[in-house]
């Protein structure tokens, strides 16, 4: 069983979108017994809250259901529990590496480093923008999830 954690700031926009996309891909590919996904935020501002309504709306338009997800904060134990921990942007990556015990640092990476053609790029925070930002997050999450599943040898 491979365990993947997606991480952003508050766990209400980018990381739950990535989790929802990953869950849909996993279900579609019949990989439920092979991979587990979750998401978390670096801050505790939104713990227990559902994903942002704009994230949920954009996701539903593409057939991804984010219902049932609720924000939680990244914990040190996550570095041990998960096989791969993916940061949505460089700032998240740096914060995660600071928090991470050295032995687990090789598990931490930038999410889009797994997507084809987007190495080193970031998933921009759509929170203060319009609907187009949430659509862009979905595009990048689809590419990133395809890439990480491929890298782990999971798609059939």
N, C-alpha and C positions, 0 to 999 in steps of 0.2 A: 504494500500500500504506500503510495506516494502522497505526501501532504504538502499543499501549497498555501501560503498566506500572502494576500495582497494588502499593502499598507499605504495609507494616505494620511492626511492631516487629522480629520475628524471622523472618518469612516462613515460619511453620509453621501459622498458623490462618487469619487473615482474608484476607491477600493471595493465598495459594494457592487458597483457596476461590473467591475472585473470579476468579482465572485459570481454574480448572476449570469454573466456570459459563460464563465467556466462551467457552472452547474449545467447550463443548457447544452453545451458542447459535450460534456461528460455523459449526460443522459442520452443524447442523440447517438453517441458512439458506443453506448453500452459499457462504459468504463467505471460505473458506480462502485464496483468492488476493488478497483485498482487505484483510484485517486480520490482524495478528499480535499476540499477547498474551504477557505474561510477568509475573512478580512478583518482588519483592525485599523485603528487610528493612533497616531502619536500623541494626540491630546485627548483629554477626557471630557471635553466640552459637550459632546453629544451622546455620551454613554446611555444606552437603552433606547435611543431614538431610532425610528425607521429611516431609511435613506431619504434624501431630499426629494420632495414631490416632483421636481423637474427631472431628476434622475429616473424616478419610477415611471414617469410619463413617457420619456424618451425610450426607455428600455422596453416598455410594453408595446410601443409602436413597432418594435423589431421582434417582438415575440419573447422577450426576456422578462420574467416575473421576479421582481425584487421583494415581493411581499414575504413577510416572515423574517427578513433580515433586520438585525438591530445593531447599532453601533457599540463597539467595545474598544477598550484601550489595549494597545500592544503591551505585553508583559514579558519579562526576561525569560520565563519558562517557554514562551513561544519559540525562542531560538533553538531550544532543545527538541521541542515537539514536532516542528515542521522541517521538511527536507529542503524546501526552497522558500525564502521570504523575499517578496518582490516590492520594491519601492516605486512609487509613481513618479517621483522626481528626484533630482540630485540632492536637494535639501533633506528629503526623507531618508535617502540612502546614507547620508553622512550622520544623521541623528540615530539611525538604526545601528550603524557600525559603532558609534560611541556607546550605545546601550548594550551592545552584544558582547557576551563573553568571547574572548579571542578564539577559542576552539571552534566556535560556530560561525565565525565571520565568513568563511567560504560559501555558506548557504545564502548569504545576503547579496542581492543583485538589483540592478535597475530593470524594471519590468520590460521596457521596450528594447532592451538588449536581446531579448528573445524573439522579437518580431523581425521579419525579413525587411531589410532596408531602413530600419529606424534605430540602429545601435547608437547609444549615447543620447537619444532624444528623450523627452519627458512627456508625460500626460499632463497637460495644462489644467489647472483648477478652473472648472466652469462656474463656480459658486457665484461670483459677482458679475457674470456675463449673461448673455441671452441663450435662447434655445440652441443656437448653432454650436455653442461650446459643449453642450451635453451630447449632441450628435457626434462631434469630433471625439469626445471621450469614448463613445461607443465604437467608432471606427477603430480607434487605437486599441481598445480592449479586445475587440475581435481579432485583430492582427496579433496582439501579444499572447492571447490565450492559445491561438493556433500554434504559435511558435513555441510556447513553453510545453504544450502537450507533445508536439513533434520532438522537441529536444529530449524529453523524458521517454520517448519511444512509445507513447500511449495511443495515438490515433491508429485505427485499424484500416 
